[in-house]
């Protein structure tokens, strides 16, 4: 597991760590206390990834076509 704060991770970093956690939990290599700890981090990583995906989706949805069919973007109002 990385010591990097989740909020500072890219989507790819968080997903890679989440996949490693899932693999470790599936193998059953961790003791109960460690399993609980890494499960909690996995839940936080999952939420972080979902947030990054949602943000990307909102950006894509804001891409619009002008009258001549040219793609552009509009400001996102959060």
HUBELRA-V499331 format. One record per residue. NEAR is the number of other C-alpha atoms within 10 Angstrom. D_CENTER is the distance of its C-alpha to the mean C-alpha in Angstrom with 1 decimal. Layout:
near=NEAR d_center=D_CENTER
near=NEAR d_center=D_CENTER
This chain:
near=10 d_center=15.6
near=9 d_center=14.8
near=5 d_center=16.5
near=10 d_center=14.2
near=8 d_center=13.0
near=17 d_center=9.3
near=10 d_center=9.8
near=10 d_center=11.1
near=15 d_center=8.6
near=13 d_center=7.5
near=17 d_center=4.6
near=10 d_center=7.5
near=15 d_center=8.5
near=24 d_center=5.9
near=17 d_center=6.1
near=13 d_center=9.8
near=17 d_center=10.3
near=22 d_center=9.1
near=14 d_center=11.4
near=14 d_center=14.1
near=19 d_center=14.0
near=14 d_center=14.5
near=12 d_center=17.2
near=15 d_center=18.9
near=17 d_center=19.1
near=10 d_center=20.4
near=9 d_center=23.0
near=11 d_center=24.1
near=11 d_center=24.6
near=14 d_center=23.7
near=10 d_center=26.1
near=10 d_center=25.5
near=9 d_center=24.6
near=12 d_center=22.2
near=16 d_center=20.6
near=13 d_center=20.2
near=12 d_center=18.7
near=19 d_center=16.1
near=17 d_center=15.4
near=12 d_center=14.7
near=17 d_center=12.4
near=20 d_center=10.6
near=12 d_center=10.5
near=16 d_center=9.1
near=24 d_center=6.3
near=18 d_center=5.7
near=14 d_center=6.3
near=20 d_center=4.2
near=21 d_center=1.1
near=13 d_center=4.8
near=13 d_center=6.0
near=13 d_center=5.1
near=13 d_center=6.4
near=12 d_center=9.1
near=12 d_center=10.1
near=11 d_center=10.5
near=11 d_center=12.4
near=12 d_center=14.6
near=14 d_center=15.5
near=11 d_center=16.5
near=12 d_center=18.5
near=14 d_center=20.3
near=13 d_center=21.8
near=13 d_center=25.4
near=11 d_center=28.6
near=10 d_center=31.7
near=7 d_center=35.2
near=6 d_center=35.7
near=8 d_center=32.5
near=8 d_center=30.7
near=10 d_center=27.0
near=10 d_center=25.9
near=13 d_center=23.5
near=10 d_center=24.2
near=8 d_center=23.0
near=9 d_center=20.3
near=5 d_center=21.7
near=4 d_center=19.2
